[in-house]
Amino acid sequence: MEEKLKITSSSAYARLYAMRFQGILWIAAAVLGLDRLSKTWILRHFQLGESRRVTSFFYLTYVQNTGTAFGLFQGNNKALLLLALVILGTLLYGARGLSERGGFWGAVGVALVLGGAVGNLIDRIHYGQVIDFLDFRVWPVFNIADSAITVGACAIAIGLWRLKE
């Protein structure tokens, strides 16, 4: 009787994880889709370096980034491509643990980081650099994938922090 309860509990847990994993994939796909659509739109409607004012503090500015966040390590696309693949593999390997230990926030964070990482990875493979266009004029120009990675990392941290409490 006790063993049967364990199996039922285990299969319920497996179903719950399968639903969570599907949710992670859907969110990651949505982030990737928004990232690709926005970059395609920028490429079709802007010239490299062109900037258009949207509000008093926000511009759309098309730039190409061959480096990392904040324009660091410019011109190292091959090394950054390899590093991105290693990080993506590590994230995929640890996704289950992060989403389980981090609960809801961990799962959402993994999904956001995954979608953003794949979006920027596609840019590096296809264009040899990352397409950036969101410009608030107070820090370097960035894109939707960068935003998803940053928000996702914060969500993972919140999930793991809440676990400690």
Secondary structure, 3 states (H helix, E strand, C coil): CHHHHHHHHHHHHHHHHHHHHHHHHHHHHHHHHHHHHHHHHHHHHCCCCCEEECCCCCEEEEEEECCCHHHCCCCCHHHHHHHHHHHHHHHHHHHHHHHHHCHHHHHHHHHHHHHHHHHHHHHHHHHCCEEEEEECCCCCCECHHHHHHHHHHHHHHHHHHHHHC
